[in-house]
Amino acid sequence: MDMTIGLKAIGASIAVLSMIGSSLAIGILSGKFFESVARQPEIESKLKGSLIIALGFAEAIGLFAFTIAALIIFIL
């Protein structure tokens, strides 16, 4: 049996774990934003820019992980 198929599956599953971490980060960031706005509504405009940048970074990590998983499965 070819061992590379199993190693590809292991590598892709490790990349998927970082996609799960990215999803958790997006949820936590959004939740904390809404918590802080609920406590102090006047600070929403100051936090919105930082939230968008942080969500963009978390989403980029998920997209990079997806790309790496796809490369491992289909190219290598």
N, C-alpha and C positions, 0 to 999 in steps of 0.2 A: 504494500500500500504506500502511496506517495505521501511523504510526511509534510510536504509544503502546503497541502490543503489544510491540514490541521493548524499549522503555524499561521497561515493566512487568517483563519477563523479567530485564532487567539489575538492576533494583532488588530483585526477589525473590531473585535469586542472591546479591547482596551480603548480604541478610539471612540467607540460608542459611549463608554463610561464618561468621557469628557463632554460628550454631547448632553448627557444626563446632568452633569454638573453645571453646564451652561444654562440649561432649563431651570434648574433650582436657583441659580443666581438671579435670573430674570424675575422669577417669582418673589424671591426675598427682596430684591431692589424695589419692585413695584409695591409690595406690601408695606415696606418701611416708608416709602414716599407717601402713601395714603395715610399711614399712621401719623406721620409728622404734619401733614396738611390738616388732618382732623384735629390735631392739638393746637396748631397755629395756622389758621387759614391765610393770614397775611404774608406768609413766607413762601407761598406756592410759586410765585413768579421767580423767586431767587433759586428755588430748588429744581425747577423744570429743566433748565439747561443742563445742569449736572446729571439729572436723571437720564436725559436723552443720550448724553455721551456715555454714561455707564452702561445703559442698555445696549448701545451700539457695540461697545467692547465685548460684552457678554455674548451678544449674538454673533459677532465675528469669530469668537472662540468656537462656538457651536458649528459655524459654517466651515472653519478650518478642520475641525474634527471630522465632519461629514466628508470633506474632500479627501482627507487622509484615509478614512475607512474605505471610500470608493476606490481610491488608487490601490490600496492593498488588495482589495477583492478582485478588481478587474484588470489591473495593469501588471502587478508583480506576480 
